[in-house]
Amino acid sequence: MARSLDGLVLAPVADQAPGQVGTRTRFTYHERDGRIWADYAGGDVVRGHLVGSREGDRLDFRYVQLKHDGTTSSGHCVSLVVELADGRVRLEENWQWESQEGSGTSVVEEIVQHTR
């Protein structure tokens, strides 16, 4: 099993469709006892939240977000946690909107926080 997501900051490696999560979006993950949650914002997303569970390297969660135009949307995602050769974490995601039409795949990767 890949390491814990608790306290990690992840970002998409590519932009999704306009008005959705993109490379400027940052996800701050938390994990405890098989439960995961994250807050996210950036790009077209003012505020987003996700909650779900982890079993081994599989995440299953629901998400909801508020965009700058005042609209909200929600969906379901199943992700595989992968540890990269450099030790960072990657999530390979399959998602589907529940509040609107659409589904797809995406990849988010851990951002290394540099300290001075």
PDB file as gemmi writes it, atoms N, CA and C in Angstrom:
CRYST1    1.000    1.000    1.000  90.00  90.00  90.00 P 1                      
ATOM      1  N   MET A   1       0.851  -1.190   0.000  1.00  0.00           N  
ATOM      2  CA  MET A   1       0.000   0.000   0.000  1.00  0.00           C  
ATOM      3  C   MET A   1       0.888   1.242   0.000  1.00  0.00           C  
ATOM      4  N   ALA A   2       0.533   2.205  -0.847  1.00  0.00           N  
ATOM      5  CA  ALA A   2       1.256   3.478  -0.884  1.00  0.00           C  
ATOM      6  C   ALA A   2       1.061   4.212   0.440  1.00  0.00           C  
ATOM      7  N   ARG A   3       1.903   5.177   0.700  1.00  0.00           N  
ATOM      8  CA  ARG A   3       1.878   5.873   1.982  1.00  0.00           C  
ATOM      9  C   ARG A   3       0.604   6.697   2.184  1.00  0.00           C  
ATOM     10  N   SER A   4       0.428   7.190   3.390  1.00  0.00           N  
ATOM     11  CA  SER A   4      -0.748   7.974   3.763  1.00  0.00           C  
ATOM     12  C   SER A   4      -0.825   9.266   2.957  1.00  0.00           C  
ATOM     13  N   LEU A   5      -2.048   9.698   2.696  1.00  0.00           N  
ATOM     14  CA  LEU A   5      -2.284  10.969   2.014  1.00  0.00           C  
ATOM     15  C   LEU A   5      -2.354  12.137   2.992  1.00  0.00           C  
ATOM     16  N   ASP A   6      -2.355  11.851   4.289  1.00  0.00           N  
ATOM     17  CA  ASP A   6      -2.585  12.880   5.296  1.00  0.00           C  
ATOM     18  C   ASP A   6      -1.576  14.021   5.190  1.00  0.00           C  
ATOM     19  N   GLY A   7      -2.082  15.237   4.983  1.00  0.00           N  
ATOM     20  CA  GLY A   7      -1.259  16.432   4.907  1.00  0.00           C  
ATOM     21  C   GLY A   7      -0.650  16.707   3.542  1.00  0.00           C  
ATOM     22  N   LEU A   8      -0.877  15.837   2.562  1.00  0.00           N  
ATOM     23  CA  LEU A   8      -0.292  16.043   1.239  1.00  0.00           C  
ATOM     24  C   LEU A   8      -1.096  17.053   0.424  1.00  0.00           C  
ATOM     25  N   VAL A   9      -0.388  17.820  -0.396  1.00  0.00           N  
ATOM     26  CA  VAL A   9      -1.007  18.747  -1.343  1.00  0.00           C  
ATOM     27  C   VAL A   9      -0.769  18.190  -2.740  1.00  0.00           C  
ATOM     28  N   LEU A  10      -1.861  18.017  -3.503  1.00  0.00           N  
ATOM     29  CA  LEU A  10      -1.779  17.469  -4.851  1.00  0.00           C  
ATOM     30  C   LEU A  10      -2.385  18.444  -5.847  1.00  0.00           C  
ATOM     31  N   ALA A  11      -1.927  18.345  -7.097  1.00  0.00           N  
ATOM     32  CA  ALA A  11      -2.433  19.204  -8.172  1.00  0.00           C  
ATOM     33  C   ALA A  11      -2.584  18.380  -9.447  1.00  0.00           C  
ATOM     34  N   PRO A  12      -3.571  18.713 -10.282  1.00  0.00           N  
ATOM     35  CA  PRO A  12      -3.726  18.033 -11.571  1.00  0.00           C  
ATOM     36  C   PRO A  12      -2.502  18.256 -12.458  1.00  0.00           C  
ATOM     37  N   VAL A  13      -2.167  17.245 -13.255  1.00  0.00           N  
ATOM     38  CA  VAL A  13      -1.039  17.384 -14.175  1.00  0.00           C  
ATOM     39  C   VAL A  13      -1.466  18.021 -15.488  1.00  0.00           C  
ATOM     40  N   ALA A  14      -2.791  18.104 -15.735  1.00  0.00           N  
ATOM     41  CA  ALA A  14      -3.316  18.725 -16.960  1.00  0.00           C  
ATOM     42  C   ALA A  14      -4.655  19.380 -16.647  1.00  0.00           C  
ATOM     43  N   ASP A  15      -5.009  20.389 -17.437  1.00  0.00           N  
ATOM     44  CA  ASP A  15      -6.302  21.050 -17.280  1.00  0.00           C  
ATOM     45  C   ASP A  15      -7.422  20.149 -17.782  1.00  0.00           C  
ATOM     46  N   GLN A  16      -8.566  20.228 -17.107  1.00  0.00           N  
ATOM     47  CA  GLN A  16      -9.780  19.561 -17.573  1.00  0.00           C  
ATOM     48  C   GLN A  16     -10.523  20.553 -18.467  1.00  0.00           C  
ATOM     49  N   ALA A  17     -11.785  20.323 -18.702  1.00  0.00           N  
ATOM     50  CA  ALA A  17     -12.598  21.234 -19.505  1.00  0.00           C  
ATOM     51  C   ALA A  17     -12.685  22.598 -18.822  1.00  0.00           C  
ATOM     52  N   PRO A  18     -12.914  23.671 -19.591  1.00  0.00           N  
ATOM     53  CA  PRO A  18     -13.068  25.003 -18.993  1.00  0.00           C  
ATOM     54  C   PRO A  18     -14.143  24.991 -17.909  1.00  0.00           C  
ATOM     55  N   GLY A  19     -13.862  25.717 -16.808  1.00  0.00           N  
ATOM     56  CA  GLY A  19     -14.822  25.806 -15.716  1.00  0.00           C  
ATOM     57  C   GLY A  19     -14.716  24.672 -14.716  1.00  0.00           C  
ATOM     58  N   GLN A  20     -13.713  23.828 -14.875  1.00  0.00           N  
ATOM     59  CA  GLN A  20     -13.551  22.690 -13.969  1.00  0.00           C  
ATOM     60  C   GLN A  20     -12.201  22.775 -13.269  1.00  0.00           C  
ATOM     61  N   VAL A  21     -11.840  21.702 -12.607  1.00  0.00           N  
ATOM     62  CA  VAL A  21     -10.541  21.600 -11.943  1.00  0.00           C  
ATOM     63  C   VAL A  21      -9.437  21.698 -12.990  1.00  0.00           C  
ATOM     64  N   GLY A  22      -8.350  22.410 -12.651  1.00  0.00           N  
ATOM     65  CA  GLY A  22      -7.231  22.570 -13.579  1.00  0.00           C  
ATOM     66  C   GLY A  22      -5.907  22.602 -12.849  1.00  0.00           C  
ATOM     67  N   THR A  23      -4.854  22.878 -13.571  1.00  0.00           N  
ATOM     68  CA  THR A  23      -3.502  22.831 -13.005  1.00  0.00           C  
ATOM     69  C   THR A  23      -3.276  23.851 -11.893  1.00  0.00           C  
ATOM     70  N   ARG A  24      -4.135  24.864 -11.797  1.00  0.00           N  
ATOM     71  CA  ARG A  24      -4.011  25.844 -10.703  1.00  0.00           C  
ATOM     72  C   ARG A  24      -4.792  25.429  -9.458  1.00  0.00           C  
ATOM     73  N   THR A  25      -5.513  24.311  -9.532  1.00  0.00           N  
ATOM     74  CA  THR A  25      -6.284  23.807  -8.396  1.00  0.00           C  
ATOM     75  C   THR A  25      -5.357  23.025  -7.470  1.00  0.00           C  
ATOM     76  N   ARG A  26      -5.508  23.237  -6.172  1.00  0.00           N  
ATOM     77  CA  ARG A  26      -4.706  22.537  -5.165  1.00  0.00           C  
ATOM     78  C   ARG A  26      -5.639  21.787  -4.225  1.00  0.00           C  
ATOM     79  N   PHE A  27      -5.336  20.515  -4.006  1.00  0.00           N  
ATOM     80  CA  PHE A  27      -6.094  19.649  -3.111  1.00  0.00           C  
ATOM     81  C   PHE A  27      -5.248  19.384  -1.872  1.00  0.00           C  
ATOM     82  N   THR A  28      -5.777  19.654  -0.676  1.00  0.00           N  
ATOM     83  CA  THR A  28      -5.094  19.330   0.572  1.00  0.00           C  
ATOM     84  C   THR A  28      -5.819  18.152   1.203  1.00  0.00           C  
ATOM     85  N   TYR A  29      -5.146  17.011   1.225  1.00  0.00           N  
ATOM     86  CA  TYR A  29      -5.747  15.747   1.676  1.00  0.00           C  
ATOM     87  C   TYR A  29      -5.515  15.484   3.160  1.00  0.00           C  
ATOM     88  N   HIS A  30      -6.464  14.748   3.724  1.00  0.00           N  
ATOM     89  CA  HIS A  30      -6.364  14.254   5.101  1.00  0.00           C  
ATOM     90  C   HIS A  30      -6.810  12.799   5.080  1.00  0.00           C  
ATOM     91  N   GLU A  31      -6.250  12.012   5.974  1.00  0.00           N  
ATOM     92  CA  GLU A  31      -6.593  10.594   6.025  1.00  0.00           C  
ATOM     93  C   GLU A  31      -6.486  10.096   7.458  1.00  0.00           C  
ATOM     94  N   ARG A  32      -7.474   9.323   7.867  1.00  0.00           N  
ATOM     95  CA  ARG A  32      -7.461   8.739   9.200  1.00  0.00           C  
ATOM     96  C   ARG A  32      -8.365   7.516   9.219  1.00  0.00           C  
ATOM     97  N   ASP A  33      -7.835   6.371   9.632  1.00  0.00           N  
ATOM     98  CA  ASP A  33      -8.612   5.147   9.838  1.00  0.00           C  
ATOM     99  C   ASP A  33      -9.457   4.764   8.619  1.00  0.00           C  
ATOM    100  N   GLY A  34      -8.868   4.829   7.434  1.00  0.00           N  
ATOM    101  CA  GLY A  34      -9.575   4.424   6.228  1.00  0.00           C  
ATOM    102  C   GLY A  34     -10.535   5.463   5.667  1.00  0.00           C  
ATOM    103  N   ARG A  35     -10.557   6.637   6.281  1.00  0.00           N  
ATOM    104  CA  ARG A  35     -11.405   7.717   5.789  1.00  0.00           C  
ATOM    105  C   ARG A  35     -10.521   8.812   5.201  1.00  0.00           C  
ATOM    106  N   ILE A  36     -10.972   9.392   4.087  1.00  0.00           N  
ATOM    107  CA  ILE A  36     -10.221  10.471   3.449  1.00  0.00           C  
ATOM    108  C   ILE A  36     -11.128  11.678   3.257  1.00  0.00           C  
ATOM    109  N   TRP A  37     -10.515  12.844   3.258  1.00  0.00           N  
ATOM    110  CA  TRP A  37     -11.235  14.066   2.936  1.00  0.00           C  
ATOM    111  C   TRP A  37     -10.212  15.087   2.441  1.00  0.00           C  
ATOM    112  N   ALA A  38     -10.696  16.046   1.684  1.00  0.00           N  
ATOM    113  CA  ALA A  38      -9.817  17.083   1.164  1.00  0.00           C  
ATOM    114  C   ALA A  38     -10.614  18.347   0.903  1.00  0.00           C  
ATOM    115  N   ASP A  39      -9.919  19.460   0.998  1.00  0.00           N  
ATOM    116  CA  ASP A  39     -10.433  20.757   0.574  1.00  0.00           C  
ATOM    117  C   ASP A  39      -9.649  21.128  -0.663  1.00  0.00           C  
ATOM    118  N   TYR A  40     -10.307  21.807  -1.606  1.00  0.00           N  
ATOM    119  CA  TYR A  40      -9.579  22.226  -2.790  1.00  0.00           C  
ATOM    120  C   TYR A  40     -10.114  23.557  -3.308  1.00  0.00           C  
ATOM    121  N   ALA A  41      -9.240  24.270  -4.027  1.00  0.00           N  
ATOM    122  CA  ALA A  41      -9.576  25.569  -4.612  1.00  0.00           C  
ATOM    123  C   ALA A  41      -8.502  25.907  -5.636  1.00  0.00           C  
ATOM    124  N   GLY A  42      -8.847  26.851  -6.498  1.00  0.00           N  
ATOM    125  CA  GLY A  42      -7.895  27.337  -7.484  1.00  0.00           C  
ATOM    126  C   GLY A  42      -8.453  27.244  -8.887  1.00  0.00           C  
ATOM    127  N   GLY A  43      -8.007  28.149  -9.751  1.00  0.00           N  
ATOM    128  CA  GLY A  43      -8.549  28.192 -11.099  1.00  0.00           C  
ATOM    129  C   GLY A  43      -9.994  28.619 -11.043  1.00  0.00           C  
ATOM    130  N   ASP A  44     -10.877  27.904 -11.708  1.00  0.00           N  
ATOM    131  CA  ASP A  44     -12.301  28.246 -11.743  1.00  0.00           C  
ATOM    132  C   ASP A  44     -13.054  27.822 -10.485  1.00  0.00           C  
ATOM    133  N   VAL A  45     -12.409  27.058  -9.604  1.00  0.00           N  
ATOM    134  CA  VAL A  45     -13.060  26.549  -8.393  1.00  0.00           C  
ATOM    135  C   VAL A  45     -12.757  27.469  -7.206  1.00  0.00           C  
ATOM    136  N   VAL A  46     -13.815  28.030  -6.610  1.00  0.00           N  
ATOM    137  CA  VAL A  46     -13.664  28.879  -5.429  1.00  0.00           C  
ATOM    138  C   VAL A  46     -13.419  28.006  -4.203  1.00  0.00           C  
ATOM    139  N   ARG A  47     -14.217  26.939  -4.084  1.00  0.00           N  
ATOM    140  CA  ARG A  47     -14.108  26.050  -2.936  1.00  0.00           C  
ATOM    141  C   ARG A  47     -14.671  24.699  -3.321  1.00  0.00           C  
ATOM    142  N   GLY A  48     -13.968  23.651  -2.919  1.00  0.00           N  
ATOM    143  CA  GLY A  48     -14.446  22.301  -3.143  1.00  0.00           C  
ATOM    144  C   GLY A  48     -14.113  21.419  -1.963  1.00  0.00           C  
ATOM    145  N   HIS A  49     -14.893  20.370  -1.797  1.00  0.00           N  
ATOM    146  CA  HIS A  49     -14.674  19.417  -0.711  1.00  0.00           C  
ATOM    147  C   HIS A  49     -14.902  18.016  -1.252  1.00  0.00           C  
ATOM    148  N   LEU A  50     -14.127  17.072  -0.739  1.00  0.00           N  
ATOM    149  CA  LEU A  50     -14.388  15.674  -1.061  1.00  0.00           C  
ATOM    150  C   LEU A  50     -14.305  14.857   0.212  1.00  0.00           C  
ATOM    151  N   VAL A  51     -15.104  13.785   0.262  1.00  0.00           N  
ATOM    152  CA  VAL A  51     -15.109  12.872   1.410  1.00  0.00           C  
ATOM    153  C   VAL A  51     -15.287  11.452   0.886  1.00  0.00           C  
ATOM    154  N   GLY A  52     -14.623  10.515   1.543  1.00  0.00           N  
ATOM    155  CA  GLY A  52     -14.768   9.134   1.131  1.00  0.00           C  
ATOM    156  C   GLY A  52     -13.939   8.199   1.968  1.00  0.00           C  
ATOM    157  N   SER A  53     -13.625   7.057   1.369  1.00  0.00           N  
ATOM    158  CA  SER A  53     -12.910   6.018   2.092  1.00  0.00           C  
ATOM    159  C   SER A  53     -11.751   5.492   1.263  1.00  0.00           C  
ATOM    160  N   ARG A  54     -10.837   4.846   1.974  1.00  0.00           N  
ATOM    161  CA  ARG A  54      -9.678   4.220   1.339  1.00  0.00           C  
ATOM    162  C   ARG A  54      -9.613   2.773   1.777  1.00  0.00           C  
ATOM    163  N   GLU A  55      -9.466   1.897   0.793  1.00  0.00           N  
ATOM    164  CA  GLU A  55      -9.236   0.485   1.067  1.00  0.00           C  
ATOM    165  C   GLU A  55      -8.017   0.084   0.265  1.00  0.00           C  
ATOM    166  N   GLY A  56      -6.909  -0.144   0.948  1.00  0.00           N  
ATOM    167  CA  GLY A  56      -5.643  -0.398   0.259  1.00  0.00           C  
ATOM    168  C   GLY A  56      -5.242   0.829  -0.537  1.00  0.00           C  
ATOM    169  N   ASP A  57      -5.029   0.650  -1.831  1.00  0.00           N  
ATOM    170  CA  ASP A  57      -4.639   1.768  -2.689  1.00  0.00           C  
ATOM    171  C   ASP A  57      -5.810   2.298  -3.513  1.00  0.00           C  
ATOM    172  N   ARG A  58      -7.044   1.979  -3.104  1.00  0.00           N  
ATOM    173  CA  ARG A  58      -8.241   2.424  -3.820  1.00  0.00           C  
ATOM    174  C   ARG A  58      -9.005   3.443  -2.974  1.00  0.00           C  
ATOM    175  N   LEU A  59      -9.269   4.609  -3.578  1.00  0.00           N  
ATOM    176  CA  LEU A  59     -10.081   5.642  -2.944  1.00  0.00           C  
ATOM    177  C   LEU A  59     -11.448   5.655  -3.613  1.00  0.00           C  
ATOM    178  N   ASP A  60     -12.486   5.880  -2.821  1.00  0.00           N  
ATOM    179  CA  ASP A  60     -13.847   5.999  -3.340  1.00  0.00           C  
ATOM    180  C   ASP A  60     -14.459   7.197  -2.631  1.00  0.00           C  
ATOM    181  N   PHE A  61     -14.760   8.263  -3.381  1.00  0.00           N  
ATOM    182  CA  PHE A  61     -15.246   9.473  -2.718  1.00  0.00           C  
ATOM    183  C   PHE A  61     -16.249  10.239  -3.571  1.00  0.00           C  
ATOM    184  N   ARG A  62     -16.979  11.113  -2.904  1.00  0.00           N  
ATOM    185  CA  ARG A  62     -17.886  12.071  -3.530  1.00  0.00           C  
ATOM    186  C   ARG A  62     -17.264  13.460  -3.365  1.00  0.00           C  
ATOM    187  N   TYR A  63     -17.534  14.328  -4.342  1.00  0.00           N  
ATOM    188  CA  TYR A  63     -17.015  15.693  -4.290  1.00  0.00           C  
ATOM    189  C   TYR A  63     -18.119  16.686  -4.629  1.00  0.00           C  
ATOM    190  N   VAL A  64     -17.955  17.902  -4.126  1.00  0.00           N  
ATOM    191  CA  VAL A  64     -18.864  19.009  -4.418  1.00  0.00           C  
ATOM    192  C   VAL A  64     -18.021  20.270  -4.526  1.00  0.00           C  
ATOM    193  N   GLN A  65     -18.392  21.153  -5.465  1.00  0.00           N  
ATOM    194  CA  GLN A  65     -17.589  22.361  -5.644  1.00  0.00           C  
ATOM    195  C   GLN A  65     -18.443  23.559  -6.039  1.00  0.00           C  
ATOM    196  N   LEU A  66     -17.908  24.742  -5.706  1.00  0.00           N  
ATOM    197  CA  LEU A  66     -18.506  26.030  -6.042  1.00  0.00           C  
ATOM    198  C   LEU A  66     -17.553  26.737  -6.990  1.00  0.00           C  
ATOM    199  N   LYS A  67     -18.078  27.206  -8.120  1.00  0.00           N  
ATOM    200  CA  LYS A  67     -17.249  27.904  -9.093  1.00  0.00           C  
ATOM    201  C   LYS A  67     -17.436  29.421  -8.959  1.00  0.00           C  
ATOM    202  N   HIS A  68     -16.536  30.179  -9.592  1.00  0.00           N  
ATOM    203  CA  HIS A  68     -16.586  31.645  -9.531  1.00  0.00           C  
ATOM    204  C   HIS A  68     -17.887  32.216 -10.076  1.00  0.00           C  
ATOM    205  N   ASP A  69     -18.547  31.513 -10.994  1.00  0.00           N  
ATOM    206  CA  ASP A  69     -19.810  32.021 -11.539  1.00  0.00           C  
ATOM    207  C   ASP A  69     -21.004  31.736 -10.634  1.00  0.00           C  
ATOM    208  N   GLY A  70     -20.741  31.136  -9.444  1.00  0.00           N  
ATOM    209  CA  GLY A  70     -21.796  30.877  -8.470  1.00  0.00           C  
ATOM    210  C   GLY A  70     -22.487  29.535  -8.628  1.00  0.00           C  
ATOM    211  N   THR A  71     -22.133  28.767  -9.647  1.00  0.00           N  
ATOM    212  CA  THR A  71     -22.755  27.462  -9.836  1.00  0.00           C  
ATOM    213  C   THR A  71     -22.062  26.404  -8.985  1.00  0.00           C  
ATOM    214  N   THR A  72     -22.819  25.369  -8.648  1.00  0.00           N  
ATOM    215  CA  THR A  72     -22.276  24.250  -7.891  1.00  0.00           C  
ATOM    216  C   THR A  72     -22.396  22.985  -8.725  1.00  0.00           C  
ATOM    217  N   SER A  73     -21.562  22.010  -8.414  1.00  0.00           N  
ATOM    218  CA  SER A  73     -21.629  20.714  -9.077  1.00  0.00           C  
ATOM    219  C   SER A  73     -21.081  19.648  -8.140  1.00  0.00           C  
ATOM    220  N   SER A  74     -21.477  18.401  -8.401  1.00  0.00           N  
ATOM    221  CA  SER A  74     -21.052  17.299  -7.542  1.00  0.00           C  
ATOM    222  C   SER A  74     -20.869  16.043  -8.364  1.00  0.00           C  
ATOM    223  N   GLY A  75     -20.104  15.101  -7.803  1.00  0.00           N  
ATOM    224  CA  GLY A  75     -19.863  13.863  -8.516  1.00  0.00           C  
ATOM    225  C   GLY A  75     -19.235  12.798  -7.655  1.00  0.00           C  
ATOM    226  N   HIS A  76     -18.854  11.709  -8.312  1.00  0.00           N  
ATOM    227  CA  HIS A  76     -18.280  10.532  -7.680  1.00  0.00           C  
ATOM    228  C   HIS A  76     -16.965  10.209  -8.366  1.00  0.00           C  
ATOM    229  N   CYS A  77     -15.975   9.757  -7.590  1.00  0.00           N  
ATOM    230  CA  CYS A  77     -14.662   9.443  -8.140  1.00  0.00           C  
ATOM    231  C   CYS A  77     -14.099   8.201  -7.466  1.00  0.00           C  
ATOM    232  N   VAL A  78     -13.450   7.362  -8.260  1.00  0.00           N  
ATOM    233  CA  VAL A  78     -12.684   6.228  -7.754  1.00  0.00           C  
ATOM    234  C   VAL A  78     -11.255   6.431  -8.240  1.00  0.00           C  
ATOM    235  N   SER A  79     -10.304   6.391  -7.303  1.00  0.00           N  
ATOM    236  CA  SER A  79      -8.912   6.670  -7.642  1.00  0.00           C  
ATOM    237  C   SER A  79      -7.996   5.552  -7.173  1.00  0.00           C  
ATOM    238  N   LEU A  80      -6.897   5.368  -7.895  1.00  0.00           N  
ATOM    239  CA  LEU A  80      -5.853   4.443  -7.515  1.00  0.00           C  
ATOM    240  C   LEU A  80      -4.670   5.261  -7.017  1.00  0.00           C  
ATOM    241  N   VAL A  81      -4.179   4.942  -5.818  1.00  0.00           N  
ATOM    242  CA  VAL A  81      -3.020   5.632  -5.250  1.00  0.00           C  
ATOM    243  C   VAL A  81      -1.767   4.915  -5.729  1.00  0.00           C  
ATOM    244  N   VAL A  82      -0.861   5.674  -6.361  1.00  0.00           N  
ATOM    245  CA  VAL A  82       0.379   5.123  -6.902  1.00  0.00           C  
ATOM    246  C   VAL A  82       1.541   5.894  -6.303  1.00  0.00           C  
ATOM    247  N   GLU A  83       2.574   5.179  -5.869  1.00  0.00           N  
ATOM    248  CA  GLU A  83       3.776   5.856  -5.400  1.00  0.00           C  
ATOM    249  C   GLU A  83       4.754   5.938  -6.557  1.00  0.00           C  
ATOM    250  N   LEU A  84       5.186   7.169  -6.877  1.00  0.00           N  
ATOM    251  CA  LEU A  84       6.110   7.404  -7.995  1.00  0.00           C  
ATOM    252  C   LEU A  84       7.539   7.039  -7.600  1.00  0.00           C  
ATOM    253  N   ALA A  85       8.400   6.867  -8.578  1.00  0.00           N  
ATOM    254  CA  ALA A  85       9.798   6.485  -8.339  1.00  0.00           C  
ATOM    255  C   ALA A  85      10.523   7.485  -7.441  1.00  0.00           C  
ATOM    256  N   ASP A  86      10.109   8.771  -7.510  1.00  0.00           N  
ATOM    257  CA  ASP A  86      10.767   9.797  -6.693  1.00  0.00           C  
ATOM    258  C   ASP A  86      10.145   9.921  -5.302  1.00  0.00           C  
ATOM    259  N   GLY A  87       9.191   9.017  -4.969  1.00  0.00           N  
ATOM    260  CA  GLY A  87       8.583   9.004  -3.642  1.00  0.00           C  
ATOM    261  C   GLY A  87       7.302   9.806  -3.527  1.00  0.00           C  
ATOM    262  N   ARG A  88       6.963  10.607  -4.537  1.00  0.00           N  
ATOM    263  CA  ARG A  88       5.713  11.362  -4.493  1.00  0.00           C  
ATOM    264  C   ARG A  88       4.534  10.451  -4.775  1.00  0.00           C  
ATOM    265  N   VAL A  89       3.346  10.940  -4.438  1.00  0.00           N  
ATOM    266  CA  VAL A  89       2.116  10.193  -4.639  1.00  0.00           C  
ATOM    267  C   VAL A  89       1.368  10.715  -5.857  1.00  0.00           C  
ATOM    268  N   ARG A  90       0.786   9.790  -6.625  1.00  0.00           N  
ATOM    269  CA  ARG A  90      -0.065  10.118  -7.765  1.00  0.00           C  
ATOM    270  C   ARG A  90      -1.413   9.435  -7.548  1.00  0.00           C  
ATOM    271  N   LEU A  91      -2.494  10.144  -7.909  1.00  0.00           N  
ATOM    272  CA  LEU A  91      -3.829   9.547  -7.925  1.00  0.00           C  
ATOM    273  C   LEU A  91      -4.278   9.462  -9.378  1.00  0.00           C  
ATOM    274  N   GLU A  92      -4.601   8.251  -9.815  1.00  0.00           N  
ATOM    275  CA  GLU A  92      -5.134   8.023 -11.155  1.00  0.00           C  
ATOM    276  C   GLU A  92      -6.635   7.865 -11.006  1.00  0.00           C  
ATOM    277  N   GLU A  93      -7.394   8.837 -11.523  1.00  0.00           N  
ATOM    278  CA  GLU A  93      -8.808   9.000 -11.178  1.00  0.00           C  
ATOM    279  C   GLU A  93      -9.757   8.695 -12.334  1.00  0.00           C  
ATOM    280  N   ASN A  94     -10.868   8.072 -11.990  1.00  0.00           N  
ATOM    281  CA  ASN A  94     -12.012   7.891 -12.882  1.00  0.00           C  
ATOM    282  C   ASN A  94     -13.190   8.575 -12.206  1.00  0.00           C  
ATOM    283  N   TRP A  95     -13.731   9.613 -12.832  1.00  0.00           N  
ATOM    284  CA  TRP A  95     -14.776  10.402 -12.194  1.00  0.00           C  
ATOM    285  C   TRP A  95     -16.007  10.505 -13.077  1.00  0.00           C  
ATOM    286  N   GLN A  96     -17.113  10.811 -12.405  1.00  0.00           N  
ATOM    287  CA  GLN A  96     -18.372  11.005 -13.114  1.00  0.00           C  
ATOM    288  C   GLN A  96     -19.193  12.049 -12.369  1.00  0.00           C  
ATOM    289  N   TRP A  97     -19.682  13.034 -13.121  1.00  0.00           N  
ATOM    290  CA  TRP A  97     -20.576  14.015 -12.524  1.00  0.00           C  
ATOM    291  C   TRP A  97     -21.890  13.343 -12.136  1.00  0.00           C  
ATOM    292  N   GLU A  98     -22.459  13.787 -11.031  1.00  0.00           N  
ATOM    293  CA  GLU A  98     -23.797  13.344 -10.632  1.00  0.00           C  
ATOM    294  C   GLU A  98     -24.815  14.469 -10.790  1.00  0.00           C  
ATOM    295  N   SER A  99     -24.339  15.709 -10.835  1.00  0.00           N  
ATOM    296  CA  SER A  99     -25.219  16.867 -10.948  1.00  0.00           C  
ATOM    297  C   SER A  99     -25.391  17.344 -12.392  1.00  0.00           C  
ATOM    298  N   GLN A 100     -24.656  16.734 -13.315  1.00  0.00           N  
ATOM    299  CA  GLN A 100     -24.697  17.125 -14.716  1.00  0.00           C  
ATOM    300  C   GLN A 100     -24.150  15.969 -15.551  1.00  0.00           C  
ATOM    301  N   GLU A 101     -24.189  16.112 -16.844  1.00  0.00           N  
ATOM    302  CA  GLU A 101     -23.652  15.084 -17.736  1.00  0.00           C  
ATOM    303  C   GLU A 101     -22.132  15.144 -17.740  1.00  0.00           C  
ATOM    304  N   GLY A 102     -21.491  13.999 -17.902  1.00  0.00           N  
ATOM    305  CA  GLY A 102     -20.052  13.983 -18.107  1.00  0.00           C  
ATOM    306  C   GLY A 102     -19.316  13.026 -17.188  1.00  0.00           C  
ATOM    307  N   SER A 103     -18.203  12.502 -17.711  1.00  0.00           N  
ATOM    308  CA  SER A 103     -17.313  11.631 -16.956  1.00  0.00           C  
ATOM    309  C   SER A 103     -15.944  11.691 -17.615  1.00  0.00           C  
ATOM    310  N   GLY A 104     -14.937  11.151 -16.936  1.00  0.00           N  
ATOM    311  CA  GLY A 104     -13.613  11.163 -17.522  1.00  0.00           C  
ATOM    312  C   GLY A 104     -12.566  10.597 -16.597  1.00  0.00           C  
ATOM    313  N   THR A 105     -11.323  10.830 -16.971  1.00  0.00           N  
ATOM    314  CA  THR A 105     -10.183  10.413 -16.167  1.00  0.00           C  
ATOM    315  C   THR A 105      -9.297  11.630 -15.934  1.00  0.00           C  
ATOM    316  N   SER A 106      -8.526  11.578 -14.864  1.00  0.00           N  
ATOM    317  CA  SER A 106      -7.569  12.639 -14.577  1.00  0.00           C  
ATOM    318  C   SER A 106      -6.455  12.067 -13.711  1.00  0.00           C  
ATOM    319  N   VAL A 107      -5.375  12.826 -13.603  1.00  0.00           N  
ATOM    320  CA  VAL A 107      -4.231  12.450 -12.775  1.00  0.00           C  
ATOM    321  C   VAL A 107      -3.856  13.661 -11.941  1.00  0.00           C  
ATOM    322  N   VAL A 108      -3.713  13.443 -10.628  1.00  0.00           N  
ATOM    323  CA  VAL A 108      -3.191  14.488  -9.743  1.00  0.00           C  
ATOM    324  C   VAL A 108      -1.941  13.933  -9.070  1.00  0.00           C  
ATOM    325  N   GLU A 109      -0.973  14.814  -8.848  1.00  0.00           N  
ATOM    326  CA  GLU A 109       0.290  14.394  -8.247  1.00  0.00           C  
ATOM    327  C   GLU A 109       0.663  15.319  -7.097  1.00  0.00           C  
ATOM    328  N   GLU A 110       1.372  14.719  -6.138  1.00  0.00           N  
ATOM    329  CA  GLU A 110       1.842  15.457  -4.972  1.00  0.00           C  
ATOM    330  C   GLU A 110       2.774  16.580  -5.391  1.00  0.00           C  
ATOM    331  N   ILE A 111       2.588  17.735  -4.762  1.00  0.00           N  
ATOM    332  CA  ILE A 111       3.466  18.886  -4.954  1.00  0.00           C  
ATOM    333  C   ILE A 111       4.464  18.883  -3.808  1.00  0.00           C  
ATOM    334  N   VAL A 112       5.726  18.951  -4.120  1.00  0.00           N  
ATOM    335  CA  VAL A 112       6.743  18.992  -3.083  1.00  0.00           C  
ATOM    336  C   VAL A 112       6.808  20.407  -2.523  1.00  0.00           C  
ATOM    337  N   GLN A 113       6.602  20.515  -1.228  1.00  0.00           N  
ATOM    338  CA  GLN A 113       6.641  21.802  -0.549  1.00  0.00           C  
ATOM    339  C   GLN A 113       8.089  22.107  -0.166  1.00  0.00           C  
ATOM    340  N   HIS A 114       8.653  23.174  -0.720  1.00  0.00           N  
ATOM    341  CA  HIS A 114      10.031  23.540  -0.406  1.00  0.00           C  
ATOM    342  C   HIS A 114      10.052  24.453   0.809  1.00  0.00           C  
ATOM    343  N   THR A 115      10.959  24.167   1.741  1.00  0.00           N  
ATOM    344  CA  THR A 115      11.107  25.016   2.929  1.00  0.00           C  
ATOM    345  C   THR A 115      12.496  25.616   2.924  1.00  0.00           C  
ATOM    346  N   ARG A 116      12.622  26.776   3.523  1.00  0.00           N  
ATOM    347  CA  ARG A 116      13.931  27.461   3.584  1.00  0.00           C  
ATOM    348  C   ARG A 116      14.479  27.377   4.971  1.00  0.00           C  
TER     349      ARG A 116                                                      
END                                                                             
